[in-house]
Amino acid sequence: MSDDAVSPEEVRHVAELARVGLDDDEVDQFTRQFADILEYFETLDEVPEVDREADLTNVMRPDEVRDSLERESALENASETEDGFFKGPNVS
């Protein structure tokens, strides 16, 4: 895949949507990295499919009831709390 598969303008647009500030060097770096990622996906498209039904098994452990943290302990390292809860940034 050529390096122009993802343009610097597209990288800037994605960064703006994610509210991430990038300098010109970072835009160049991400442009190359995005092109590499797209190339990996093209390689995956070349892998032949296998006609086989996968056996589904539960690989998770069973639920166990355990003591949880006290509220004060859970919140002691939080940068902001409000009324006994974590407080995060407003999302627009």
Secondary structure as the mmCIF struct_conf table of DSSP 4:
data_model
#
loop_
_struct_conf.conf_type_id
_struct_conf.id
_struct_conf.beg_label_comp_id
_struct_conf.beg_label_asym_id
_struct_conf.beg_label_seq_id
_struct_conf.end_label_comp_id
_struct_conf.end_label_asym_id
_struct_conf.end_label_seq_id
HELX_RH_3T_P HELX_RH_3T_P1 ASP A 3 ALA A 5
BEND BEND1 VAL A 6 VAL A 6
HELX_RH_AL_P HELX_RH_AL_P1 PRO A 8 LEU A 17
TURN_TY1_P TURN_TY1_P1 ALA A 18 ARG A 19
HELX_RH_AL_P HELX_RH_AL_P2 ASP A 24 ASP A 45
TURN_TY1_P TURN_TY1_P2 GLU A 46 GLU A 46
BEND BEND2 VAL A 47 VAL A 47
HELX_LH_PP_P HELX_LH_PP_P1 PRO A 48 GLU A 49
HELX_LH_PP_P HELX_LH_PP_P2 GLU A 53 LEU A 56
BEND BEND3 MET A 60 MET A 60
HELX_LH_PP_P HELX_LH_PP_P3 ARG A 61 ASP A 63
HELX_LH_PP_P HELX_LH_PP_P4 ASP A 67 GLU A 70
HELX_RH_AL_P HELX_RH_AL_P3 ARG A 71 LEU A 75
TURN_TY1_P TURN_TY1_P3 GLU A 76 ASN A 77
BEND BEND4 SER A 79 SER A 79
STRN STRN1 THR A 81 GLU A 82
TURN_TY1_P TURN_TY1_P4 ASP A 83 GLY A 84
STRN STRN2 PHE A 85 PHE A 86
#
